[in-house]
Amino acid sequence: MITWTVTTRPENNPEILTASGAEPDLASAKRAAANAVRYALLDAREHVSPDNGCAPSYLVTLDGNFALIVGLGRCRTANFNGVLDSLERFDGTGE
């Protein structure tokens, strides 16, 4: 089993465990983690820094190792297309 976690990292605030799970193989774990990030992006505005308006970043780990950091861009919450493209490359659905 491959374990995965996604944490939301709001600027100047503690990390938040967003989702976690275990899948039978690496490809399935990547898809599950990428889907968790996609869902977390729906709530990105809730975690925008009140100090400077910066969007949170998202950290994906696979079996405890850093696998992907997803960011919406400094102080830009509208960069969803690039982030979604990156997630497709990560989980193999964009091939």
Salt bridges, closest charged atoms under 4 A:
GLU11 OE1 - ARG74 NH1 2.92
GLU15 OE2 - ARG9 NE 2.93
ASP91 OD2 - ARG38 NH2 2.99
